[in-house]
Amino acid sequence: MKERVKDVLALAASVCGREDLARYLCSGKGEDAAALEAEADLLLRCYNMTEYELANDYLPLLRRERFCSEGKIAYSAFSREPAEIVCVRGEGGQRLRFAAEEDGIRVRAGEVTVEYACRPCVKRAEDAPESAAGGARLLALGTACEFALMNGRLEAASLLDKRYRAAIAAACRTKGGRLRMRRWI
């Protein structure tokens, strides 16, 4: 069975020490179902923020699409909205020069393959995660960190943030992500 966002949310709730919320996410039952549902919604928002951060800053969601170009490819022609054009390749796999413009990319005429990064879609609990590069553990740590922070548990959030940043660094090393060095001003 394919992993769902709900599974990551349950793992994040467990990491936060909220076994009642984890059980609710798995079974849909609990002592105060209305309060647990509100917390589950908050946890889902935290998940979406985490997935967006990972895809935007560390482990980009890469897509490849083929186009028959007449000199310009409109962004609306892509199946997902590009956040960044990584490279354009010709029929033989050679890299081609391109220019990103306001409404599309300018590239030579002919058949081309465009590799680009895109942002993740907003998820519901039953959806599948898009940020597979980091895995469920990485997503759960980031979600748990955000959840603890939003609930005012600053000490727990600080500890979870250290684990989350270490997991990001490990994922970037193994999956080829972008790890930005911290800068102190």
N, C-alpha and C positions, 0 to 999 in steps of 0.2 A: 504494500500500500504506500502510495506517495505521501510524503510529509506535508502537513498543512500548517498554516499560520497558527491555528489553534494549538497544535502540539508545541510550537515554539513559545506561545503565550503561557501554556501550562508549565513548561520548563522554567520560564522567567519568573513565574509566581513562586515556584519551588525555590529558586535561587534567592528570592527575596524573603524566604521563610513564611510564605503565605500558602500553606498546604490546603487551607479551606478554599482559597481562590483557585488553586490548581485542580482540586477535586471538582469544583463547580464548572470549570472549563471543560473537564473531561466528561462529566455526567449531566451537567445542566441542573443539578440539584444542590441545595445548600440551606443553611439555617435562615438567613435573611437574603432571599433570592434577589430582591430589588437592589439592595446595597451591593451584592456581589456582581450583579449585571452592570451596575454603574462602574465598578472597579474594573470589570472585564473590558468595558468600552474604553476606559482610560488606558489600560494596558495595551489595547489594540492601537490607540493613538501613539503611544510610546514606541510600539513596534514599527509603525509606519515612519516615524521620525528617524528611528535607527536605521531602517533599510535605506531610506533616502540619504542619510549621512554616509553610510558605507558606499553606496553606489556613486555618490557625487564626489566624495573626497578620497576614498581609499581603493575600493575594488569595483571599478566601473563595469556596468552591464554593457558588454560589447555585442553588437549585431553586425552582420554582413548582409548586404543586399546587392543584387545585380540590376543594372539599369542600362538602357540603350540611350545614351546621351546625344543630344543635338548641340552640345556646347554648354548647357546649363541643366542642373537637376534641382527642381523646386523642393524645398523641405516638406511640402505637403505630399510629395510622391513617396516618402518613406513610410514604412508601416508603423514606426514609432518616431516621435519627435526627437531629432538628434540634439544632444546636449553638447557634443563635441565631435568633430570629424577627425578620426584618427589617421586614416590614410585612404587613398584611392589607388586602385590597381587596374592595369589594362588587361586585355585578354590573355597575355602571356605571363601575367603575374608581376610584371614590372611596376614599380611605384610611379605614379603620375603626379605632376604638379596640379594643384587646384587652388582656388581662391574662394574663401567663404564670404558670401555676401549676405545682405539683409534677408533676402527671400529664397536663397538657395546657394548651391556651389557651382562655380564655373570650372569646367573641366573640358578636355578635348572631346570632340565628337567620337562616337563609337560605343562599343560595349565596355562597361567599366563595373568594377566591384568596389563598393564603398564600405569601409569598416568605420563604425561610429559607436559612440557611447550614448546611452539614453538613460533617462531617469525611470525609476520603478513606478508602477501604477499604485494607487492607493488600494490597500488590501482589506478584505473582509476576513473573518476568522476561518471560513471554509476554503479560502484561496490557497494556492501553493506559493511559497516564498520564491522570489526571483533572485535574491542574492545568495545563490547556492555556493559561490566561491568560499565564503566564510563559514558556512555550515550553521546548523541549528544552535550550537553552543555559542558562537559569536553573536548571532542575532539575539539569543536569550540574554546574554550578559549585557548587551547594549540596552535592550528593552528593560531589564531589571534595574539598571542604573538610572534610566530616565524615570521609571516608575517610582523608585525610592526618592529621587530628587523632587518629583511632583507631589509626593506625600509628605515632604518636609523631613525626611529621614536623611539628613545631610551626612552623617558619619557613615552610614551604610552606603550611601551613594558614592562617597569618596573611595571607599574600599572596592566597590563594584567597578568604579571607573578605572582603577589601577588594573584590575583583572581584564576589563574590556580592552583597554589600550594595549596590554600585553598580547591579548588574543588577536587584535588588529595587526600588530607588528608581525606576529607569527604567520598570519594568513597572507600578509603582503609579501613576506619572504618566500613562502611556498607557492603562492598563486600568481606572483608577479604584479602585485598591486603597487600603488604609489603611497609611500610612507613619507610624509612631510616631517622634517625635523622641527622640534619645538623651538620657538624663538622667544627670547626674553628681552623685554624692552626696559 
